[in-house]
């Protein structure tokens, strides 16, 4: 059974997917009332599941008529989607961020579920006895290498 955060996330994503412009505007308090939870729960979902790494931009307007706009940024609209991903990875990446990026590639149908499982496994199995900073740099390099292979395979298929 999904938890409240999963339900809020799924609800917002379903609204975004139905909107031809790829966004939703919400009021935290109204959404909290709908799910019978505290507004802080809404903040938690927005700040952890609708990040740039997950492919979303959040814009909020304070005040009486305030709202939060959550907009999806599709990767496939970008000719060089892989460069955007490489920029997001940077020189170092935590395991959770890496898995989120890989999940985004799957959601955008840029990789298959099999590729997702392989890539996720590599990110998960990095349990080496090395300093965390070095481990995150190694994870970033491995992820970049896997994406480079995917881009090469994708380009070969286009020819």
HELIX and SHEET records of a PDB file:
HELIX    1   1 UNK A    4  UNK A   18  1                                  15    
HELIX    2   2 UNK A   28  UNK A   35  1                                   8    
HELIX    3   3 UNK A   39  UNK A   49  1                                  11    
HELIX    4   4 UNK A   75  UNK A   77  5                                   3    
HELIX    5   5 UNK A   81  UNK A   89  1                                   9    
HELIX    6   6 UNK A   95  UNK A  107  1                                  13    
HELIX    7   7 UNK A  113  UNK A  124  1                                  12    
HELIX    8   8 UNK A  132  UNK A  158  1                                  27    
SHEET    1   A 3 UNK A  23  UNK A  26  0                                        
SHEET    2   A 3 UNK A  67  UNK A  72 -1                                        
SHEET    3   A 3 UNK A  56  UNK A  61 -1                                        
END                                                                             
